[in-house]
């Protein structure tokens, strides 16, 4: 657990994207672990200012305001954009097996959105295994490649493949559009 390193990555993530609520939430978690309740509350309040429906941030803020001691940080619940769905997995696989070496911009965007949803549905193995094929097709767009790298990194981290996750996040940092999530991913690895 390297909280100082993790905190530095979360600070960088919020510097890159000041309205990134998750960075403030994670800063709050670290401050709470350091028993700096006032700083934790301030970070949770900032997360809630950006994203008023951030249930986990609200729960922890209220707990700290009540003076409750946390037995641990509330595990963030990923949004359930849709449940695990074999039809979505089949549609992704069929798009990959069309034999076309190049996907249109719309197809790449659609597959990236599908990977994002699969990750939120906790299909980490599927995301890990399929992100490479999207990255192959997304070579023309640095931001698309970085998005696939971030999704793969987040999934690898959830599968405890930390070294590979760290490598994906390091590669994704070059994209200004995805740098905040790559930095937050590195922060999460350091905090673990």
N, C-alpha and C positions, 0 to 999 in steps of 0.2 A: 504494500500500500504506500504509494508515493504521492501523498496529497498535495505537496507543494508543486510538483510537476503537473499534476492533474489540474490544479487551480490555475497555473500559468497557461495551460492549453485552453481552458474555459474562458479565461480573460482574453486570450487572443481571438477566440471564436466570437465573443461579443464585440470585440473591436472591429472585426471584419464585417459582422452583421449585427448592429446594435439592437435590432428588434427580434433577436433569436431567443425566444423564451426559454428553451431548453438549457441554454448556457447559464442563464440566471438561476434556473431551478437547480442545476448541478452545482453551481457555486454555493447556493443555499445548503445543499446536502453536505458539501465539504465543510462549510462554516459550522453546520450543526455538529458534524463529527469532531470538529475542533473545539466544541462547546462554546462557540461564539454566537449565542442566540440572537443578539441584536443584529449582527451582520447577516445571519441566516434569514431572519424575518425580512430584512430589507431586500435581500435577493429574491425571496419568494414573492414579496410585494411587487417587485419589478417584473417578474415573470407573469404575475397576474394582471399587471397593468398592460402588458403586451397581449396576453392571451387570457381574458377574464374567465374562461371556462376551464382553466387548467386545474383539474380536480386534485391532483397529487400535490401541487404547490399550495393550494388552499388548505388541504388537510394538514400538511406539515406546519404551515404558518399558524393555523388555529391551535395545533397541539403545543407549539412553542409558546404562544400567547397564554395558554392555560397553565403553562409551567410544567407540562408533562415531560418526562424524560423519554426519549425515543430509545426503543430497544434496537433500532436500526432505521435506516431511511426507507420510506415508502417506495416500494418497487414501482417504477413508472409503468402504467398499463398502456401498451400500444393501442392506437385506435383500431377498431375492428372495421375496416373499410368494407370487407366482406369476409365471410368465413372461409375456411379451407374449401376449395372448390375445384374438383377434378376437371371440370369443363374449362376453367381458366388455364390450368396446367396443360391440357390437351391443346388449347388454342395456341399457347406459346410454343409447344413442341411442333405443331403442324406448321407454324410460321417458320420455324428453324429448318424444317425438312423440305422446304419448297425447292431447294437446290439453287436458289438465287444467291449469288455471292454478294450482292448489294441490296440493302434494304432502303426503302425510301425514308425520308426524314420522318414522315408520319408513322411509318411502321416502327422505326427505332423509338420514337417518342412513346408509342403505344406499348411496346415491350418494356421500356423503362418504367412506365406507370404500372404495368402488370407486375414487374419485379418488386416495386415499392409496396404494392398491395400484398404480394406473397410474403414479403418480409414482415409486414405488420400482422399477417395471419400466422406468423411464426413458422413459416416453411423455410427455415434457414438453409437446409441442405439443398433445396431446389434453387434458391437464390444463388448460393455459392456455386453450384454446378452450372447454372445457366448464364451467369453474369459475364463469363468470358466470351461466350458467343455474341452477346450484345456488344461487348467492348471491341471485338473484331470488326463488327459492322459499323461501329461508331467512330472509327479512326478519324474520319473527316472532321468530327466535332470534338474538340477537347472537353467541352462541358458535358457532352453525353458520355464520353469515356469516364470522366471523373465521377459522374453520377453513378454509373455502373460500379466503379471502384469503391465508392462510399457504401453502396448497398451491399456489395460483396464483403467489404471490411466489417460492416455492422453485423452481417450474418456470421462471418468467421469469428468475431468476438463472442457472439452468443453461443457459438459451438466450441468455445475455449481454444480456438486456433489462433492464439494471441500474436505470435510472430508474423504469421501470414496477414492477419488483420492490420497490424501496425504497418506492414509493407504497403497494403492497399491504401491506407489513409495517407501515408507519406507521398505516394504517387498522386493522389487526388488533390493534394494541397496546391497544385499549380493552377487549378481552376478557380477563378474569383467567384464563380457562381456556387461552387461546392466546398470552398475552403472552410467555411464555418462548420460544416458537418464533419469534415475530415479532422479538424482541430478538436472538435468535441469528441470524436471517436478516439483520438489519441489520449484525450483527457480521461475518458472512461477506462481505457486500458491502464493508465497510470494509477487511477484511483482504486482499481480492483485489487 
